[in-house]
Every structure is written in structure tokens, then in C-alpha cells.
Amino acid sequence: MRTCSIGIFAHVDAGKTTLSEQLLLAAGVIRTPGSVDRGTAHTDRMDIERRRGISVRATCAPLTWKGVRLNLIDTPGHSDFSAEVERSMWPLDAAVLVLSGADGVQPQAEVLFESLLRQRIPTLVFVNKMDRESASLESTLRQARERLHAGVVDLTDDEALMAALGERSETVLEDYLSGRIYPRGALLERLRPLVRSTEVFPALSGSALKGQGVEPLLDAVVELLAPEETANAGGEPCGIVFSLDDDPAMGRGACVRMFSGTIRNRDQLELSISREGAYAAATRVEPCKITQIRDIALEGRGADIGALGPGETGIVYGLGDIAVGQVIGSEALLPRAMGKGMLKAPLLMVRVVPDSPESRPALSKALSILSAEDPLLDVKQFLGEPHIRIMGAIQMEILAEQMKTRFGLNVTFAEPQVIYRETIRQAAEGFVAYTMPKPCWAVIKFLIEPGPRGSGVTYKSKVPVRVIKERYQHQIEQGLTLGLRQGMLGWQVDDIAITLIDGSDHQWHTHPLDFIVATPMALMDGLRRGGSVLLEPIVRMRITVPAELGGRVMSEIVAMRGETLSTENVPARGAMALVAEAPVRTSLDFPTRLAALTGGRGALTMRVSRYQECPEEHTCPRAGVNPLDTAKYILAARSALEGEIF
């Protein structure tokens, strides 16, 4: 059977979960559609989702339509759960972006579409809520063409399809200009490759609440989006873990989408597992034996299916403490990049406070489980206290509730702190001669130079392998990756160019781990000599407000140490559109202030655009001993390298 994994995406409250319910109803999977407001939606499985009436976790529900199995993935709409949305894109063949016909193209829909386009995921647009008096298909599609992509086209309008095809084919254009419109079947046949290559984005409309337009949407998914054939089932395996499912009896289950090859019950897999501590990181191959592979069913876990082939999605048990993002098999066979934090990276760090000291071990275990499910939490210990990275206040509320309901822990969160970065102020050399206490020998000299904003970190070596052996030079690169996580001010170091210009190893005295220990010491020596510059994240905002409030909003932007980059009047809507930039720290509560200022009539899109020098000073506690405190650092690093990691 042909299989298609399809994600449903939308701005919050656009009707995404309601549409998912109607798709399941139309396919005969359920008898009556659930309700988000009543907490009965079949794709909202967590108690917290039912109580609050919002989607927190992406869920997969299978259905069959015209001989094609569709693995339907319903995703959260709120931007605080962007990490979950991003992970739900990994297993997809295609997507449906839900827009509200009553509200037009809303901010989060723009962000979602941009990510789908960047990953080249074929996408259909469904304009929902067309049963409302204020809904306008024409206006929504016009906005979609202006703000999403010029290739958005009404799938029910044969002339519009002909025109869209004519823009990409001279033959079709000549026929169109002569007044010819192809038959429906011929139009769809020519449209399909353009949809698959993300050049055209067909749009349909309806009302999810009333079940209108649902069957045509399913038809379009099967006709235009579903892959025609799957990869070779006997080829080299390649899959990705995009979610976890903990079972008290069976242990941790990994939700896996296979892109090629087949895995089976009792197969022995060799997984490349990354481990990281405060002083070292390592990747090693760990053997795991699959104990069972279950299908995904509406209620979660389905029957034991024994095998998982290309294009299929299932829950795999027996892979130990596997984490989200783990690749099964060959990473080179993945169809696209699947890095974490590409959609939105956390900008806030917060300390997690247990209700009593006795709860600390249980809290540590709970955070370990949650970070396996969401690696972007990036749990770290600063001054012995656990800190996590978050997207916003809603995510904090959900995490606190999960701690209580899943783990029986009462926790609070300290005041969130913006995550800054730092760079070097001027070029400097960093040097270390790690020759004591013996046995050890690692001599390193770096040239560290400031780079342009947004250039990231670059590294090269000018030292020949006869001076520092190749395996030790690899260790230097490994040590730099971890050492750059905290500079002189305690923040991640960015926008620098590092060059290895001198050094030495010793034929007899160099220990296999000496260069990993020495690298952060040489790095910090150079950062100390060069001085530090604090960098703060800057968000770019697109704001639409009633025209009469434009001046008030620009005053708010100035008060946030921000700048208005452009303004545009929108006479048809009596509105003003502004593009502005402001620091994250001063704009954290701007969405709330804007809603109060405009009475809920304002629209806002915010995303990080860059980092710039910060006029204030903010430091971050260290996760381990500062490498400049040489004696204590060497003792701690040696202990960690010999125990925790290696």
C-alpha cells in the first residue's frame, strides 16, 4: 500500500485539530468528531491538552483514503511549542497549512510556511472557517500570495491553474493565451510535479467545524502529494526518531520514520550515540536489540507489526535511552537536513527549583526524560542548580504541570533570563603548555580573531601533522566545540576565527586525552587576552495595527531600544504595517502590551534576526570549573574524561 506521512500546521486557533478530527471522520476511523473546547479531540491525548484545549505534543493518527495510507500528524499551533512542530516535520512527505478565512494569513502561519518551503516539503493550503460571515476566500488567497508564495493557486479554478502552469511552460502559456483550458485530468497531471517540487501550492477551502471541503482535501492529498512509490525495502536502512513514547511495561518506545531499508524485530542495531558532559563530549557506537515494533494507532500504540519498511512509521522498542533526533542507520540517506532549532531556537534560560532538597534526584531523572523528548531543553547544571532553555511562558506552565502529573514533582521556575552570546573584542593569541602534573604533554597556540556579525565560528590549522599528529588535531577540534559553550562571560562564544598556529605533542609523554584537556585552557587564555564583547539577540517584528495607533506603537519601539525600519499604509484595511527591530530582553512582554494597546486588533510576527553588541553587562554562571583556574580545572577534567564520558 502506498503510504504518505502528512502534517497539519496552522497558527493557533485556526482550526487545525478540528480539521484533523474531520479527516478521521471522513475516512471512517472515528464515528463522531471530538472537540478541542470540550477536551474530546482524539489527537489531543495528554490530560493537560484536554484540560487546556490546546495541542502540546504532535500526535500521529493513521487513516486510509482511496487505497493510500495517510499517517496524519497533528501539531501544536502555539509558537512556544515550535520545537515540537519542527520535529514533526522530520518524518513528513507533505503538509497541509491551515489558514483562517476570517483572520487571513496570521503571523505563525508565515513562520511555518517559510520552514516548510526551506525544507522543500510539498504543501497544500486549506482556507478554513469559510462558514463565518467575515470570511473571505479571495482576500485570504491574495494575502497568501503576497506573504507566503506567489505560487498559491485556487485548486477549484481551472483557469487559475492554467495560468499558473503557463507561467512555467511556454507551450501551456501559448495555449492559455489562445483561450484554451485543458481538461481537469490534464491540469492535475501537469500540476503534480510542480507541487512536489514546491513551485506551486494548491489551495482549497471549507469549514472544518461543519465538515465542508474535507473530502476534496483528502482527494487532493492522494492525487497531488502522496509519493507514487517507496524506496527499496532491501536497501541500506535510514530512519529518524521524531518522538518518544514511554511505556511502564515495555520501556522507552521510539517513534521512527523509515526513509529506506527495513528494520525487524530482534534486529541488532549499532547506533551512533552522542554523550556530553561539562568537560568532554564523545560519540560512540552502542549496540541495541529491537524487542518489538508496533504500528501507530489512533489511541497511540497499535499491534506488533514485526518490521518497518521505507515510508512507514512505527514505534520501536529496545533501543535503550534513545533520544529524539537519533538517526537509525545511515545519516547520509536522509532526504533533507533535520537539525534541531532550525525553526526557532530557545532564547530564554530558567532555573528549575524543586519544592524540597530531597526532590533533587527525582527532578534530575525527570529532566533527563524530558530532555530526551525535547533536546532543545538543553538541561545544564550551573552552581549545582538545574537550568533549562525555553521558548516562553506558556511552555513553562506546561512543563510545571507535566512535572506534577507525570513525575509527582512540585517545581517552580526562577525569573527567565535571556540567552546572550559573546565574542572576542580584538585579535589575540591563546597559549597553553600542559606538561604538568605528569604524565601529560600537550602544547597549543591559537590565533583568535573577531569575525563579522553572523559569521559563526571558523577553525583551521596551520600546524603540520608531523608537529601535532592528526589524531591529536581531531581532539583539538573536539575540545573547541565544548570549550566555546562558555567564554569569559559564561555565554556561548560566536563570530570568531580560530587558527592553530603552533604547538607540539610528545612521542612518549602525550596521553590520549591530553589535547582535549588542554584545548579549553588555550582557548580561554586567548579570550582573556583579547577581551570580551557581549552580544544580545535582536528580534525583527512585523506589526500590523489600526492606522491611528501607528504613532503609539513606534513610541513603544523606541522605548524598547528598538528601531522602526519601515512603515506602510494598508488603506483597504485601515491599518498600518511596520517592520521594526528590538532586543529580546526589552521586548519579552511586547505581545501582551500590543494586545492591550490595540484591543486585540494588532497582529505581530517576531523572530530572531541577528545578534548585536549589548550596552549592558550580563554574565552566566559556569557549568564547570573555569579553565583559567588551571589546577582545579585539570583535576576536574581528568576525572570527567576518565569516568563520565570515556
N, C-alpha and C positions, 0 to 999 in steps of 0.2 A: 504494500500500500504506500502511495506517495505520502510524505509527511512534511508539514510546514509548521515551524515554530514562529508564532506571530505575537508581537507585543502590542498592548493597548496603552497609549500615552495621552496625557492631557494636563492642562492647567487644573489646579484644584477646583472641584465643584463644576467641572464642565460636563459631567455625566459619564465618566469613563467606566466606573464599576457598574452602573446601571446598564450601560451598553453591553458589558461582559455578561451580565445576567440574561439579557435578551438574546444574545448569541447562543448561550447554552440552552435556552428555552426553545429557540427555533430549531436547533439540532436534536431536540428530544432528550437532552441529558437531564434536564430538570422539568418538573411538571408546572411549577409556579415560580416566577422570578422573585428573588429576595429583594430586600430594600435596605439601602445604606442607612437611611434615617431610623429604621426600626431595628437595625442591627442583625438583619437576617440574610445579608448578602452571602452567597456561597463562596465567593472568593476572598471574603474577609474572615479568616479562620481564627485569628487570635481574639481572646476575650477583650483585650484593650481596643481592638479595631471595632468590635461590635458595640462596645460601650460609647466610644467617642464618635463613631460614624465616619472614620477616616481610614484610609489604607496606609499601613505602616510597612508591611512586607509585601514583596512581589509574590504572587502565587500562580501556579500553573494548573490549568484545568483542560483536559482533552475533550475534543468533540470531533465528530465525523460529518463531513458535508460533501455530497456527491462523490464519494469514494476516496476522499482525501482526509487524512487525519490532521487536524489542526491542534497543536499544543498552544492553547491560549494563555498568555501571560499578562495578568492584570497588575499594574504597577502603581505605586503611590503617586499622588499629584503634588504634594507639598514639597517645596524646594529644600526643606530641612532633611528630606529623605532622598536627596539626589544620588547618594552613594548606592542605595538600593535600586534606584532607577537605572543607574549606569550598569550595575551588574546584570540587571535583567535584559540589557541589550546584547550581552555576550552570546547567548545561545540563539539569537534570532536569525530567521531567514527574511523576515519582513515586518512591517509595523503598520498600525493604524493610528493616526494622530486625530484626536477628537477636539473639535473646536465648538464653541458655543455660538449658535446663530444669533442669540440675544446679546452676547457680550463681545463678539468679534474675536480677533486674534489677541489673546491675553499674554502677559509677559512670559510666564513659564513655558507656554507653547512655543514661543520663539526659541528659547534656550534648548528645548527638547528637539525641535526640528533641526536646529543647527548641528546638534550632536548626531542625530540620525543621518544627516547629509554627510557629515565628516566621516562617518563610518561606512558610508555608501550602503545603507540599509533601505531597500525599496519601501516606499511608504504610500499608503492611501490616506486621504483626508476625509473624515466624516463630520459634516456640519450638523451638530445636534441641537436639540431644543427648538426645532422648527415649528412646534405646536404653540409657541408663545407669540403673542401679538407683536412684541417688539423685535422678533427675529427677522433677519434679512439675509437671504442666501447671497444675493447679488453683492451686498456690502461686505459680507464676510469673505467671499471669494476674492473681491477686489483687494481687501486688506491682506489676504493670504498671498496674493501675487506680489504685493508691494513689500511685505515684511518677511515673508518666508522664501518664496521662489517664484520666478516668472512662469515656471512650468506647471503651476497648479491649474488644472482644467476640469470643467464640469463633465463628468463621465456620461451624463444623460443627454448631453448636447452634441449631436453628431457633427454639426457644422463647426463647433468649437474644437472638437477632436481633429477634424480635418485640417483646420487652421494650425493647430499645434503640430500635427505631423508635417504639414507643409513647411514649417519653419526649419525642419531638419531633413527635408528631402526636396530637391528641385523638381523631381517628377511629380510628387504629390502636390507641390505648390502650383505647378502648371495646370494640373487637373482642377485644383480648387479655384484658381483664378478664372478658369473657363466655366465655372458653375457646377462642376461635378462633385458629388458627395458619395464616397464609397459605401457599400453595404455595411451593416453593423459588424458582421463577422470579419470582414476585411480590415475594418478600422481597429478592432481589438487585436487582430493578428499582428498588425504593424505597431500597435501601441505597446504590446507586451515587452519587447526588448528594450524600449525606451524607459519603461517603468523599472525594469530590472537593473538598468544602468543608472538609475536615479537622475534621468534627464526630464522626465515628466511625472507629475504627481496627480493622479486622477482623484476627483472629489465627488462624493455622494452626500446626500442629506437625508434627514429624517428626525424622528423623535424616539430616543431610547426609552423614555418613560412610557410611551404608548406602543412601542414595538414597531414603529414605522421606519421603513428603509433598512431593516435588519437583514432580510433575505437577499436583497440586491447587494448588500455589502459582503455577505458570505460568498455570493456568486463571484463578485469581483476579486475577492481574495484568492479563490480557487483558480479563476481564469487568468489573473494577471500576476499574482505574487508567488503561488506555490511552485517550488522547484519541480522541473519536469522529470528529473531522475536524481538518484542519490549516488554518492561516491562508491568506490569499490569496497565491498564489505570485507574482502580479504586483504586489503592494503594495510599499510602501517597505521596503528591506532593513533588518533589525535582527538582529544576532548578537553573540556574545561569544566571545573567545578564553579557553578554560579550561585549556589545557595547550599545551606546545610539544614539537616532535619535530625534533631536529636531524639532518640527513642530509648526509654529506660531499659528495655529488654535487649534491643539489638545494637545499641550504641549509636555513634555518630554516623548518620547517613549523608552522603554527598550527592547533591543533585547535579548530574553530569549530562552535558550535551556532547554527543559524539559527532565529529565532522568527517572522520574517515576511520576505516578499520572497525574491528569488533572486539569487545571485551566480554568475558563469560564468567559465570560462577566458578570459583576455585582457581581462576587465573592468578598467577603470581606477577604482580606489577612491581617495577622498580621506579619509584617516584623521586624526583629531584626536590628535596625539601630544604628550604632556607631557614636557618636559625640565626637569631641576632641577640646579642647581649650588649651591655654598656661598653665593652672594650673590644669586641670582636664579632664578626659575622662569618658564617660558613654555609656553604651549600653542599649537601652530601646525598648520595643515593640511599634510600631506605626501602627495603623490600616490604611489600604489603600483599596479603592474600585476600581476594574478594570472597566474602562469605555468602553474599546474596545480592541479586539485582532485582529491584521491584519496579513495576510500572508506576507512573504517576496517575492518580485517580482524582476525581472531583473532591473527595474528602481528604486527600493528601497521598498516603501510601496505597498502592494497588497490589495486584497479585505478583508473585515471583515469576519473572519472565525469563530468567536464566541467562540472557545475553542482551547486549546493547550494540546496535549497529549504526552505520553512518546516517545522520539525520535524525536519530532517535534520542529521546531524553528519558532518563530514569534515575532512580535513587540507588546508589551503590554503597554497600556496607562492607566493612572490613578494612578500610583504608586508614585506620588509626586516628590520630589527632589532626586530620587533614583540615586545611583552611580554604576559605573562598579564594578563588583566583589560581588555585593549583592546576597545572596542566597535566592531563593524563596522556602519556605518550610523547610524540614529537611536537615541540612548540613551533617548529618551522612550518608545520602544516596548518596552523591556524589561519582562517580566511582573512583576518584583519587584526589590527592592534587591539589589545584588550587590557590596557594598563589601568591601574586604579587611580581615581582622582582626575580623570580626563574631563568629565562633565562638570564637576565642581569639587574643589579641594576644601577641606575644613579650614576656617580662618580663626577659630576660637579654641583656646585650651582652657580646661577647667579641672579643678581638683575635686576628686570624689572623696567624700567624708562619711565613714561608717558611723552608726549610732553608738558603737562601743568599741574599745580596743580589741575585745575578744572576737569581733566580727571580721577582723582584718584577713585571716587566712581564707575564710569563705568568700570575702569580697575579691580577693586575688584570683580565686578559682573562677568566680562568676565573670570577672573582667576578661579572663583568658578565653572563656567560651564565647563571650560577646565579640571579642576582637577577632576570633577565628571566623565568625559570621560576618563581621564588618572590619576588615583590616585597616580602614581609614581611621578607626578609633585610636590606633597607634598608642596603646597603653604604655606609659613610661613612669618610672619612679623618680621623683625629684625630692630630695631631702627626706627620703623614706615614705613619701606620700604618693599615691597613685594619681596620675593625671591622664586625661583623655582629650582627644580632639573632636570637636563637634561642629555641626553646621549652624545651629541656632537654638532658641529657647524651647521650641516645640519638641525637638529631639531630646533635650534634657528632661522634659516632663515625661516623655515616653520611656526613656531609659530608667528613670526613677521608679516608674510603675512596673517595668519589667523586672527590675531588681527585687521588688516586693513580691510580685505574683509568681515569678519563675524560680527565684532563689531564696525567698523568705528573708530578704535583707532590707532594712530601712537605711537609705542613704540620702544625703543632701549634697548639694554642689556649691562650691565657693563661687565667688564672682568670676564670670568668664573673662579671660584675658586674650587680647588679640595676639595672633601668632606673627611675630616680626621675623625679619631676616637681617643679616649683617654682611658687610663686605670689608675689604681692606682699603684704607684711605690712600696709601701710596705704596709703590713697589718696595719690596724688602726681601732679604734672604733669611731663610729659616734653616738652622743647623742643629744636628744632634750627633754626638758620638756615644752611642750606647755600648759601652765596653765594661761596665761595672753594674751590679755585682756579678762576677763570673759564675757560670760560663755564659758569655754572650759577646756578640760583636755585630754591630750594625751602624754604619756611618752614613748619614744622609744630609745633602744640602739641596734645598729648594730655592728657586726664584719665584716669588708670588707677586703677581701684578693685578691691579684693578682692571676689570673689564667693563664694557658698555652695559648699561642697564638692560636686563633681559637676555644677556648673553649666556647666563648659566655658568657652569664650571667646565673648564677645559684643562686637559692634562697631557703632557708629552715628556718624553725622556730624551736627554742628550747624552746619557751615560751609556757606553757600550757594555755588552753583556760580559766582556772579559773583565770589567771592573766590578760590576754588580750582576751576578748571574741572573738569567732570565726568570727563574722561579722566584727569586727574591724581588725582582722588579714587579712581578704579579702581586706579591704580598704588599708592596708599597701602594699599588692601586687599591687593593682591598682595604688597607688601613686608612687611606684618604677618604674613601666613601663613608666610613664610620666617623672619622675624625671631623669631617666637615659638618656633622649634625649639630655641633655646638662650638661656636667660636669664642672670642674673648668676652662677648656679652651674653653668651649662653644660647644664642639662636643659630639656626642653620646658616651656613656660610654660602653666599651666592655671588655671581658676577665676578669671578676671578679666573685668572690664568695661572696654572701651576706648572713649572718646568723643573724636572730633576736635572740638576747641573753638575753634581759631584757626589761622591760617596765611595764606600767600599764594603766588601764582605771579607771574611777570613776563611781560609781553607779548613782550618781546624776548629776555630772558636765560635763560628756562627751557628747558633741554634736554629732549628727550622722555623721558629716563631718570632725570632728577634726583630725582623723588619716590620712585622705587624705591631709589635710593642713600640718600636722607635718612631714610626711614621707620624702618629699624632703629636709626639713631642717636637719634632722638627716643624710640623705644620703650625703649631701654636707659637713656637718661637718666632716664626716669620710673621704671624698675625699680630703678635705683641709688638714687634719692631715697626710694623707698617701702620699701626693704629686702626681703629675700627670706626665704621660708619653704620648707623642703624637705618634699616630700610623698613618702611611701613607699606602695607598693601593699600592700593588705591582702587576704588570701585568706579566703574563707568555706569552711569544711570541714564535710562531713557524714561522721561517723566511726561505723562500727558495729564493736563489739568484743565478745568474751565478757564477760558481766556482771562477772565477778570482776576484770577488768582495767580497768574504768572509772576507778577512782581513779588508777591509774598513768598513764593517758592524760591525765587532767585535770592531773596534775602536769607532764607533758610540755608541755602547752599553756601553763601558767603560765611555764615555763622559756623558752618562745619569745616572751615578752612578749605572749602571747595571752590570750584570754578565752573561757570556755565560756558560750555563750548559752542553751543548753537541753539537757536530758537526758531520755531516755525509755527505759523498760524495755520489752524485747520478750520477754515470757515464753515465747512459743511457740518462740523460737529460743535462749533462754537468753542473750540478748545485751542490750547497752545501745547506744542510738543517741545520739550527741552532735552538736550543732551548735556550732561554735566559729569564732573569727576570730583570725588571727595575721599578722604581717608576712611578706612573701615572703622577705626575707633570712634570717630565723631559721627558716623552715620548709622551706627548699630540700631538706634531706635527711630531712624527716619521713616521707615514704612508706617509705623504707628502714628507718628506726628503728621505724616502726609494724609493718612486716612481721616484723622481728626480735622485737619485743616480744610479738606475738600468734602467732608461729609460722605466719604466712601466713593466719591466720583473720580478720584485720581487713579491712574494706572502707573505702575512702576516696574521696571526691569533693572536688576542690579547684577553685575558680575565683575570679578577682579580683572583689571586691565593691565596692571603693572605694579612695580614697587618703586618707591622714590625715597630720597633721604628724609629722615624724620627729624624735626627740630627738637623733639623731646628725647629723654633717655628712659629706656625700659630694659631691664635685664631679666634673664630667665635662670632659675637655679640649675645647677649641673646634675645630670643623671648619674655621673660617676666622679671619680677624682680628677681634678684638673691636671692635664699632662705637664703643666708648668711646675706643679708640686711633685718634682721628679721622684723622690724616694717613695712616697705613698702611692703615686701612680704606678710605678714599676711593680711594686708588690701586689697591688690590686689587679693589674693587667695580667701578670704572670699567673696569678691564681685563677682568674677567669678563663684564660686560654687553655690552661691545663685541665680545668674542670668542666665549666659550664658548656663551652662550645665544642672543643675538640676532645 
